[in-house]
Amino acid sequence: KDSKKYKDRHSAAVKATGETDALIVMQGKVLGKDLVAAAFDFSFMGGSMGSVVGE
């Protein structure tokens, strides 16, 4: 059994990283072309996804 509640683990990860989820998404342009990039931040709860990211 996990020693910490998910809510407590999530709160600690938000405080430590400044992010609200493991998935970080950015959009912009490179050489005039649209670009979307997404990455999982493993430092946020080992890359754990929230329910919205998983959908």
C-alpha positions in Angstrom: 0.0 0.0 0.0 1.2 3.5 -0.8 2.3 5.4 2.3 0.9 8.8 1.0 -2.5 9.8 -0.2 -2.6 10.8 -3.9 -3.9 14.2 -2.9 -0.9 14.9 -0.7 1.5 13.5 -3.3 0.0 15.7 -6.0 0.1 18.8 -3.7 3.8 18.2 -3.0 4.6 17.8 -6.7 2.8 21.0 -7.6 4.7 22.9 -5.0 8.1 21.4 -6.1 7.7 21.8 -9.8 5.3 24.8 -10.3 3.3 22.6 -12.7 -0.2 21.1 -12.2 0.3 17.9 -14.2 3.1 15.8 -15.7 2.2 16.7 -19.3 3.6 20.0 -20.5 2.3 21.3 -23.9 3.6 24.3 -25.8 2.7 25.8 -29.1 4.3 28.3 -31.4 6.0 28.7 -34.7 9.4 27.5 -36.1 10.5 29.1 -39.3 6.9 30.3 -39.9 5.4 26.8 -39.4 3.0 26.0 -36.6 4.4 23.7 -34.0 2.9 21.9 -31.0 5.2 20.0 -28.7 4.3 17.9 -25.7 6.4 16.1 -23.1 6.0 14.2 -19.9 7.9 15.7 -16.9 9.1 12.6 -15.0 10.0 14.9 -12.0 6.2 15.4 -11.5 5.1 12.2 -9.7 7.1 10.0 -12.1 5.2 11.3 -15.1 1.8 10.4 -13.6 -1.2 11.6 -15.7 -4.3 13.3 -14.3 -7.7 12.1 -15.6 -8.0 14.9 -18.2 -4.6 14.1 -19.7 -5.5 10.4 -19.9 -8.6 11.1 -22.0 
